[in-house]
Amino acid sequence: MLVARNNIDLSWEPVSEASAYRIYSDMGTGYGVYVYKVETTGHDLTDTNLRSGLRYQYRIGAITPTGEVTTAWSQAVTTYSPQSQANTGSDPETSRPTDSDGMPQPAYASVRVTPAPTPLPPDTIILGLLSATDYADDVDDTLTIVGEVRNDSHLDVGETTVTATFYGTDGQVIGEVSGSTMLKALAPGVRSPFMITLPSPAGLANYSLRATSRPVTVTTANTELNVINTRRFEDTTGFYHIAGVIENGSERRIANARVIVTLYDRAGRVVNVGFAYPQPLSLSPRDRADFDIAFTYYPKVYSHLAVAIGD
């Protein structure tokens, strides 16, 4: 049996004055959510160690001296099966030609560049996108995108903006909307959920997500409120609840407390995000408060995380 090299070769036309290119991939999920992978100064790249039998899509960002990033996209491509029959030609979707060593050649995707300038401040930090999903409300004709980002840098960051760019069936940009993460500041390695709700874009085929932030000083406000306990239940009307108790563990009064809950599936991917204000809203040292967050969308929930923050 041949051991397949599950690679995809990418190549794109140079963009004038571009100093580097950022490559994003949907990781073969097909959800239309793109994750940052690598930055390169060349005009081609081989994406390696991919899973067999999946379709991968890519977007390329060209970085110019003015800080602008132009988007590019590649056609969907498919890796081949690692089994020997993948080279028999019986399945045109997964078969690949072999090289001089008798090994399958990488799949190939040509990329066309479509300028879409987006100025970024010079101190911008790109956050890692851990997972994301979306759901529609047919009654209100709205689309909600929820997910989770992580600060993979060595700096404390804040002023985080999550930008969703929407594309039509021809790959052209049809709209863009931005929101903020639910945690205002993130220390290195800390993650935060986000939620963006908007009127459903007409002609939407897929979208990409990008989370940017800037260096800040992280305060202790996000660590002074403790979640004492949580419980989950479904009520008689079909709402899913995460309820519990928080406590002010600091020596100062904390105003405007808020509890954020992230729901996860068995694989650790975000299912939904919600928040609520506890009662009472303002807490003196050692005070406790109750909270209850209700969800209408909660497929395949396996676990949850509750975080309390305050001003």
Summary of the structure (lengths in Angstrom):
residues: 311
radius of gyration: 22.6
end to end distance: 61.6
largest distance: 73.7
contacts: 948
relative contact order: 0.13
helix: 2%
strand: 52%
